[in-house]
Amino acid sequence: MVNEVVHCLHPRPGELAVDCTLGGGGHALAILECLQPGGRLIGLDVDPLELPRTADRLRERGFGPRAFVPYHANFADLPAVLAGDGVAVADVILADLGVSSMQHDTPARGFSSKTVGPLDLRMNPSRGETAAQLVARSSEEVLVSMLQENADEPQAQLIAAILTRERPPTTHALERVVRLGLNAAVPDLPNAAVKMSVRRTLQALRIAVNDEFSSLETLLQVLPQCLAPGGRVAVLTFHSGEDRRVKKAFQAGRRAGVYTEIADQVIRATKEETFANRRASSAKLRWALRALH
């Protein structure tokens, strides 16, 4: 949704922008091109493996230190990053909350059950416990709550019991035990529903391992103080738990007079993009405009 993001944020030459989740740099590159001449983009990413690779790609496109500065940081630390850069506020802020394609397509990171890999799911593989370790120490009740709150999983009770019994150490093991367990317990459940339950299980564990909701809620709280008067913010979400939080925060901000305008309806990817990239099918884009005072 690069075109939609740029349209919502409307970055202008000379402005300061922040990409809170640099990822592969697709959004950052489009925004940087709009900021020239004279504009700057600060890029944040919690992933220490992909950040330098993306920074190198943007450098190769001609964006030197004056135009682009990368920071290894969680977007919840946005105020500290801005202060460390010597600025108070940004004109444009973007947060793309999805897993990057590089992370998803790297088996060793454990983000997909389509390839063999450890059940890891950490955005920063040098910190914290893996998803396998989380499953190994969690009670059935904790896993039920995790699946319900992080993924709205309708088979949460059954899947939690399976995970508690099997404690899968790899992505393939998780896919297999959940698939076989659901097929045995709910034989009439369609294959498509089983596949979605596997995806939601991985999603729920990823959110828990990376404490994603807490970080998102912190970002939403600090956004107004990080935006210049008249500044624009856009957030791309990929499931209902994220979208609910963004929607409520923007609505509350408009009622409080912090935002003068917000997206009343989510913006979706075009049919053409969804056809070319199935991962875009669940994307929801919301935006807000900071008040002038």
Buried (B, 14 or more C-beta within 10 A) or exposed (E): BEEBBBEBBBBEEEBBBBBBBBBBBBBBBBBBBBBBEEBBBBBBBBBEBBBEEBBEBBBEBEBEEEBBBBBBBBBBBBBEBBEEBEBEBBBBBBBBBBBBBBBBEBBEBBBBBEBEBBBBBBBBBEEEBBBBBBBBEBEBEBBBBBBBBBBBBBBBBBBBBBBBEBBBBBBBBBBBBBBEBBEEEBEEBEEEEBBBBBBBBBBBBBBBBBBBBEBBEBBBEBBBEBBBEEBBBBBBBBBEBBBEBBBEBBBEBBEEEBBBEBBEEBBBBEEEBBEEEEBBEBBBBBBBBBBEE
